[in-house]
Amino acid sequence: MATVQVPARIHNLLGETGELFVIALEGLRRTWDVRTWFWEFVEQAWFLARVTSLPVILVSLPLGATVALQVGQLAAQLGAQSATGGAVIVGLVREVAPIAAALIIAGAGGAAMTADMGARRIRDELSAMEAMAVNPIHRLVTPRLWAGSLVAMLLASLVIIAGAAGGFVFNVLLQDVTPGAYFDGAVSLLQISDLIVTLLKSWLFGLVAAIVAAYMGMNCATSPVGVGRAVNRAIVVAFMLVFALNYVITTVYFVAFPPKI
């Protein structure tokens, strides 16, 4: 029987995917042993919150304002300008918040995380930990996974608040829509399941960004150039995985819970 030859590029891709899953499962396996990674988790969570909070606000404010401006102009032509608030906030909650939080986590926090793990690899710190019978995945990766996922959930909430505030300024102050009508549209369209799925997606996207960042840093070439390339790859791969997961989760959610009309 003739054997099927797998192209080298596909073989390498499948191998890296398997290693990525191994690091993810190994990082989550020792989650119960909180004593060994709690303070590292606190340090990483504080670092991620510090470097991502301001960029998220600066992105969300003009984003909400732009959406409100565009939707408000279209709604005014249809005579339904009071529905602008509902469209802005529902869009923020369902799609914009988890995506924006994940991209900021991957772009700002994930890049720093990859560089840190790559620097440890260059200095042979990871090998030294293994020589001392300390699993570097349990000690370093596990707290970063939980820090990334937790901070992503908090950032999603911040995106919703900042985006709604930006939309409020344009829709209420500049387009003469009453504050009650602005928020009433959102309350009538939003469901509890929307908020639950948004938090779930944010948690999952933050986890994916942290997994990719840790993997790329731990497997980079042992040179400064290798670390730089690992940072670049980590950001690109995290973005691709986040968008793919978002498509799958959103499709399944809309089938299970059709949106209100």
N, C-alpha and C positions, 0 to 999 in steps of 0.2 A: 504494500500500500504506500502510495506516495505521500510524503509529509508536506504539510503546508508551511511555507516559509513566511514568517511574520516580518514585515519591514522593520528595520532598526528603529525608526522614529516612533512607530506605533508601539513597539516593544518597550522603549524607554518611557513613553507616556503611560502605559499600563503599569510599569514598575513604579514610577513616581506616584501614581494614583494609589497604588497599594500601600506604599510607604506613608503616604499622607493619612490614610485611614488607620494604619498601625499606630502612628503617633497620636491621632485623635483618641482612639480607643484606650491606648496605654495612659494617656493623660487623664482621661475620665475614670479609669479603673480605680485609682487610689484617691478618689475624691473624698471618701469617708475619713481618711486620715488627715483631718483638718489641722492638727497641731504642727505638721511638718511644713505646711505651705501658707498658713493664715497670714503671717506678717508680710510675706512676699506678695500675697494677694492684696493686702491693704496698700502697700507701696505702689504696686502696679495700677490699682484702681484709681488711686489719687493722681498718679502721673497721667493716666489716660483722661481723667476728668479735667485736669488742668490744661492739657494741650488741645483738647477738642471742644470745650464748652464755648469759648469765644468764636471759633470758626463756625460752629453750628448756628449760633445766633446771627452772625453776620451773613450767613447763607440763607437762613430761613426768613429773616425779615424782608429782604427784597424779593424773595421767591413768592411769599404770600402776597406781597403788594402787587407784584407783576401779574399773578394769576387773578387777583381781584380786579385789577384794571382791565385785563383782556376779557374776562368773563362778564364783568359789569357792563362793558360797552356792548357786547353781544346781547346780554339780557335786557338792556335798555331798549334796544331795537325791537325786541319781542314783547316788551311790556312786562317783563318779569324780573325787574332789577332787584327786588327783595330776595330772590333766590340765590343771589351771588354768594352770600355768606355760607349757605348750605353747600354750594359747589366747592368753595375754597376749603372749608374745614373737612368735608368728607374726603376730598382729594388728599389733603394733608394726612388725615388719619389712616386712610386705607393704603396709600402708596408712597407718598413723599417722605413721611416720617421714618419708616424703617430703612428705606433706601438711602436717604441722606445720612442717617446715623451710621449705617454700615460703611458708606464711602468715606466719611470723615474718620471713622475708626481705622479703616484700612489705610487711608492715605496719610494720616498724621500719626496715630498711635501705632499702627502696624509697621510702618516704615522704621520707627524708632525701635520697635520690638525686634524686627529682623536684624537691624544693625547691631543691637545688643547681643543677640544670640550668635551672630556671625563673629563679633569681636571675641566672645568667649571661645568660639571654636578656634580662631587664629591663635589665641593665647593658650590653647590646650586645656582650658578650664574644664570642658566637658569630659575629656579623657581623664583628667585628674580626679573628677568626681566619681567616675566609674572605677578608678583604681582604689578609691576609698570606700567602695561598696555603696555609693550613693547614686541612686538612679536620677540622672539629670532631667528626665522627662517628668518624674514625680515632683522633683524639687523646683524646677523652673517653668515647665510648660503648664502644669496643672493650674497654678495660680494665675497665669496669664490667660488661660482659657476662660476661667470664671470672671476675671476682671474685665476682659473684653466683652463678654456677653452681658454682664451686669451694667456696665457703663453704656453699652449700646441701647439697652432698654431705657435708661435715664435720659439719654440724648434724644431718643424718639419722642419722649414726653416734652422735652425742651423744644424740639422742632415744631410740634403741634402748637405750643403756646406762642412761640415767636412768630410762626407763620400766620396764626390767627390774628396776632396783634398787627402785623404788617398789612394783612388784608382789611382789618378793621379801619386802619388809618385811611386807606384809599377808598374803601367802599362807603364808610360812614361820613368821614370828614370831607371828602372830595366829590363823592357822587350822591350825597344827600339821602342815603338810606338810613333808616332809623336803627339804633342799636338793637332794639328788640327783634326787628325783622332779620337783622344780620345773624343773630344767634338762633332764632327760632327755626330757620331753615335747616341748620345743622342738627338741632335736637330732633326734628321730625324725620330726618333721613338716617341718622346714625343708629346702629344697633350695638348692643353689648358685645355681640360676637365680633364686631369690627375692632373694638378696642382690644379684645383678647387676642385676636389673630395678629394685630399690629405688634403687641408686646411679644408674642411668640416669634414672629418674624424677626423682630429686632434682636431678640436673644439669640436666635439661630444664626443670623447674619454676623453678629459680633463674635460668636463662637467660631464660625468659618474663617473670618478675617484673622483671628488670633491663631488658629491652627495653621493656616497657610504661612503666616509670618514666622511662627516658630519653626516650621518645617524648612522653609527656605533659609533661615538663618543657621540652623543646625547642619545643613547639607551644602553650604556654600563652599566655593573654592577658598583655600587658605591663603588669601591675599586681600589687600584693600580693594582691588578691582573686583574680586569675587564677591565681596560684601556688597559693593555698589550694585552689581548685577543682580544679586539676590534680592535686594530691596526693590529694584525695578520689577523683577519677576513676581515678587510677592504681591505688589499692588495690582498688577495686571491680572494675575490669576484670581485674586480675591474679588476683584470687580466682576470678572466673568462668572464666577461661581455664584455670587450674590444675585446677579441679574437672572441667571438660569433658575436658581431656587425660587426667586420671587415670582417668575412666570408660572412655575409648577404649583406653588402654594396658592397663588391668586386664582388660577384656573380651578383647582379643586375646591377652593372656598366658595367661589361664585356658583359652582354646581351644587354644593351642599346648602348654601345659604344665599339664594337669589337676592339681589339688592332691591330695596323698596323703590317704587315708582311714585 
